[in-house]
Amino acid sequence: MQLSVPDQPSTVARIAAGDEQAFAAFYREHLDAIVAFFARRVGDRELAFDLTAETFAAVVAGAGGYRGDAPPAAWLFGIARNKLRESLRRDRVADEARRRLRLEP
């Protein structure tokens, strides 16, 4: 006879349902790794923290769309990569606009 164990809702599903404790635990577990990810790539501590905040805000906003195809950490780093790409694109656009207007950075 095999015992059945009920499925526990995933952390991301609990975040999507508004579980603040689940988000707090997820945040604490991954904060240092996400800050380090950005710090290595942007070389600016303040920008790294800003991108980290944007990433975790996107976790809350997008948790309902998490399909579970990848582990939650992989999903989180995918969000972080997208935030980094958006930031680099914004900087390029701003630089191009400054050059066209002949303004100093």
GROMACS elastic network, one bead per residue, 0.5 to 0.9 nm:
[ bonds ]
;  ai    aj funct       b0    kb
    5     8     6  0.87233   500
    7    10     6  0.86517   500
    8    11     6  0.88238   500
    9    12     6  0.81649   500
    9    13     6  0.61092   500
    9    14     6  0.64265   500
   10    13     6  0.51116   500
   10    14     6  0.62571   500
   10    15     6  0.86286   500
   10    68     6  0.86758   500
   10    72     6  0.87900   500
   11    14     6  0.50674   500
   11    15     6  0.61950   500
   11    16     6  0.86474   500
   11    19     6  0.88972   500
   11    22     6  0.59394   500
   11    23     6  0.76617   500
   11    25     6  0.88050   500
   11    26     6  0.73833   500
   11    72     6  0.79598   500
   12    16     6  0.61515   500
   12    17     6  0.85891   500
   12    22     6  0.78436   500
   12    23     6  0.79725   500
   12    26     6  0.84437   500
   12    59     6  0.83449   500
   12    60     6  0.87733   500
   12    63     6  0.57506   500
   12    64     6  0.78494   500
   12    66     6  0.71245   500
   12    68     6  0.86697   500
   12    72     6  0.69496   500
   13    17     6  0.62442   500
   13    18     6  0.88085   500
   13    19     6  0.88150   500
   13    63     6  0.66882   500
   13    64     6  0.68251   500
   13    66     6  0.77381   500
   14    18     6  0.64891   500
   14    19     6  0.53327   500
   14    20     6  0.84282   500
   14    21     6  0.88751   500
   14    22     6  0.61891   500
   14    23     6  0.79231   500
   14    63     6  0.86309   500
   15    18     6  0.51307   500
   15    19     6  0.50329   500
   15    20     6  0.67713   500
   15    21     6  0.82881   500
   15    22     6  0.57930   500
   15    23     6  0.54551   500
   15    26     6  0.88224   500
   15    59     6  0.83035   500
   15    60     6  0.66065   500
   15    63     6  0.63882   500
   15    64     6  0.81918   500
   16    19     6  0.73299   500
   16    59     6  0.87260   500
   16    60     6  0.66825   500
   16    61     6  0.79211   500
   16    62     6  0.76838   500
   16    65     6  0.84781   500
   16    66     6  0.87773   500
   17    63     6  0.85635   500
   17    64     6  0.78891   500
   18    21     6  0.88877   500
   18    22     6  0.84751   500
   18    23     6  0.82863   500
   18    60     6  0.83499   500
   19    22     6  0.53799   500
   19    23     6  0.65361   500
   19    24     6  0.88170   500
   20    23     6  0.50710   500
   20    24     6  0.60769   500
   20    25     6  0.86058   500
   21    25     6  0.61430   500
   21    26     6  0.85185   500
   22    25     6  0.52231   500
   22    26     6  0.61370   500
   22    27     6  0.85141   500
   23    26     6  0.50138   500
   23    27     6  0.59253   500
   23    28     6  0.85136   500
   23    59     6  0.88023   500
   23    60     6  0.78520   500
   24    27     6  0.50419   500
   24    28     6  0.61210   500
   24    29     6  0.85148   500
   25    28     6  0.51835   500
   25    29     6  0.60713   500
   25    30     6  0.86782   500
   26    29     6  0.51506   500
   26    30     6  0.62567   500
   26    31     6  0.82584   500
   27    30     6  0.54152   500
   27    31     6  0.54892   500
   27    56     6  0.73970   500
   28    31     6  0.54703   500
   28    32     6  0.78950   500
   29    32     6  0.77497   500
   29    33     6  0.84848   500
   30    33     6  0.55030   500
   30    34     6  0.62505   500
   30    35     6  0.87360   500
   30    73     6  0.76467   500
   30    76     6  0.86027   500
   31    34     6  0.53073   500
   31    35     6  0.61758   500
   31    36     6  0.85798   500
   31    52     6  0.77934   500
   31    56     6  0.88490   500
   32    35     6  0.52209   500
   32    36     6  0.60986   500
   32    37     6  0.85239   500
   33    36     6  0.51100   500
   33    37     6  0.60478   500
   33    38     6  0.87806   500
   34    38     6  0.63833   500
   34    39     6  0.85333   500
   34    48     6  0.86467   500
   34    51     6  0.89689   500
   34    52     6  0.63261   500
   34    55     6  0.85234   500
   34    76     6  0.85808   500
   34    77     6  0.74565   500
   34    80     6  0.73476   500
   35    38     6  0.53325   500
   35    39     6  0.59781   500
   35    40     6  0.86120   500
   35    45     6  0.85684   500
   35    48     6  0.59939   500
   35    49     6  0.63546   500
   35    51     6  0.82459   500
   35    52     6  0.59861   500
   36    40     6  0.60421   500
   36    41     6  0.85491   500
   36    48     6  0.79787   500
   37    40     6  0.56416   500
   37    41     6  0.66271   500
   37    42     6  0.89385   500
   37    48     6  0.82428   500
   37    77     6  0.86610   500
   37    80     6  0.82501   500
   38    41     6  0.51401   500
   38    42     6  0.59265   500
   38    43     6  0.78737   500
   38    44     6  0.85430   500
   38    45     6  0.84184   500
   38    47     6  0.80522   500
   38    49     6  0.79100   500
   38    51     6  0.71759   500
   38    52     6  0.74110   500
   38    80     6  0.80430   500
   38    81     6  0.88925   500
   38    84     6  0.75074   500
   39    42     6  0.54988   500
   39    43     6  0.53346   500
   39    44     6  0.63156   500
   39    45     6  0.60062   500
   39    46     6  0.88955   500
   39    47     6  0.80270   500
   39    48     6  0.51745   500
   39    49     6  0.82371   500
   40    43     6  0.59367   500
   40    44     6  0.86837   500
   40    48     6  0.86733   500
   41    44     6  0.85865   500
   41    48     6  0.84795   500
   41    84     6  0.84640   500
   42    45     6  0.79973   500
   42    47     6  0.72253   500
   42    48     6  0.67400   500
   42    84     6  0.85078   500
   43    47     6  0.82286   500
   43    48     6  0.77813   500
   44    47     6  0.53591   500
   44    48     6  0.60928   500
   44    49     6  0.87736   500
   45    49     6  0.63065   500
   45    50     6  0.86781   500
   46    49     6  0.52050   500
   46    50     6  0.62321   500
   46    51     6  0.86810   500
   47    51     6  0.60791   500
   47    52     6  0.84182   500
   48    51     6  0.52327   500
   48    52     6  0.61133   500
   48    53     6  0.86924   500
   49    53     6  0.61901   500
   49    54     6  0.86234   500
   50    53     6  0.51542   500
   50    54     6  0.62920   500
   50    55     6  0.86362   500
   51    55     6  0.60490   500
   51    56     6  0.87040   500
   51    80     6  0.76658   500
   51    83     6  0.65884   500
   51    84     6  0.71127   500
   51    87     6  0.80977   500
   52    55     6  0.50010   500
   52    56     6  0.63230   500
   52    57     6  0.85562   500
   52    80     6  0.74903   500
   52    83     6  0.86730   500
   53    56     6  0.53334   500
   53    57     6  0.61126   500
   53    58     6  0.85712   500
   54    57     6  0.50642   500
   54    58     6  0.61518   500
   54    59     6  0.87007   500
   54    80     6  0.84718   500
   54    83     6  0.72381   500
   55    58     6  0.50799   500
   55    59     6  0.63713   500
   55    76     6  0.77174   500
   55    77     6  0.87589   500
   55    79     6  0.61849   500
   55    80     6  0.55649   500
   55    82     6  0.87660   500
   55    83     6  0.65602   500
   56    60     6  0.65632   500
   56    61     6  0.86968   500
   56    76     6  0.82207   500
   56    79     6  0.86655   500
   56    80     6  0.86506   500
   57    60     6  0.52983   500
   57    61     6  0.62815   500
   57    62     6  0.85235   500
   58    62     6  0.56529   500
   58    63     6  0.79631   500
   58    79     6  0.73206   500
   59    62     6  0.52133   500
   59    63     6  0.54819   500
   59    76     6  0.71643   500
   59    79     6  0.77054   500
   60    63     6  0.55055   500
   60    64     6  0.82814   500
   61    64     6  0.75052   500
   61    65     6  0.88312   500
   62    65     6  0.54739   500
   62    66     6  0.69491   500
   63    66     6  0.53240   500
   63    67     6  0.89588   500
   64    67     6  0.82725   500
   66    69     6  0.80154   500
   66    72     6  0.84973   500
   66    75     6  0.78866   500
   67    70     6  0.79979   500
   68    71     6  0.66079   500
   68    72     6  0.73589   500
   68    75     6  0.85216   500
   69    72     6  0.89586   500
   69    75     6  0.86655   500
   70    73     6  0.80623   500
   70    74     6  0.60712   500
   70    75     6  0.62928   500
   71    74     6  0.53535   500
   71    75     6  0.64220   500
   71    76     6  0.87581   500
   72    75     6  0.50021   500
   72    76     6  0.61128   500
   72    77     6  0.86894   500
   73    77     6  0.62164   500
   73    78     6  0.85505   500
   74    77     6  0.51380   500
   74    78     6  0.61551   500
   74    79     6  0.87137   500
   75    78     6  0.50309   500
   75    79     6  0.64253   500
   75    80     6  0.87522   500
   76    79     6  0.51334   500
   76    80     6  0.63011   500
   76    81     6  0.87499   500
   77    81     6  0.60777   500
   77    82     6  0.85305   500
   78    81     6  0.51077   500
   78    82     6  0.62962   500
   78    83     6  0.86915   500
   79    82     6  0.50972   500
   79    83     6  0.62256   500
   79    84     6  0.86571   500
   80    83     6  0.50568   500
   80    84     6  0.61749   500
   80    85     6  0.86026   500
   81    84     6  0.50780   500
   81    85     6  0.61588   500
   81    86     6  0.86243   500
   82    85     6  0.50452   500
   82    86     6  0.61318   500
   82    87     6  0.85615   500
   83    86     6  0.50843   500
   83    87     6  0.61343   500
   83    88     6  0.86484   500
   84    87     6  0.50737   500
   84    88     6  0.61822   500
   84    89     6  0.85504   500
   85    88     6  0.51727   500
   85    89     6  0.61216   500
   85    90     6  0.86218   500
   86    89     6  0.50839   500
   86    90     6  0.61441   500
   86    91     6  0.86467   500
   87    90     6  0.50975   500
   87    91     6  0.62394   500
   87    92     6  0.86765   500
   88    91     6  0.51092   500
   88    92     6  0.62289   500
   88    93     6  0.86795   500
   89    92     6  0.50700   500
   89    93     6  0.61750   500
   89    94     6  0.85545   500
   90    93     6  0.51381   500
   90    94     6  0.60978   500
   90    95     6  0.85376   500
   91    94     6  0.50634   500
   91    95     6  0.60280   500
   91    96     6  0.85364   500
   92    95     6  0.50451   500
   92    96     6  0.60973   500
   92    97     6  0.85627   500
   93    96     6  0.51437   500
   93    97     6  0.61813   500
   93    98     6  0.86458   500
   94    97     6  0.51031   500
   94    98     6  0.61775   500
   94    99     6  0.86541   500
   95    98     6  0.51001   500
   95    99     6  0.61884   500
   95   100     6  0.86517   500
   95   105     6  0.74287   500
   96    99     6  0.51081   500
   96   100     6  0.61977   500
   96   101     6  0.86378   500
   97   100     6  0.51267   500
   97   101     6  0.62252   500
   97   102     6  0.84153   500
   97   103     6  0.85399   500
   98   101     6  0.50940   500
   98   102     6  0.58101   500
   98   104     6  0.68569   500
   98   105     6  0.69388   500
   99   103     6  0.61423   500
   99   104     6  0.78545   500
   99   105     6  0.87438   500
  100   103     6  0.78448   500
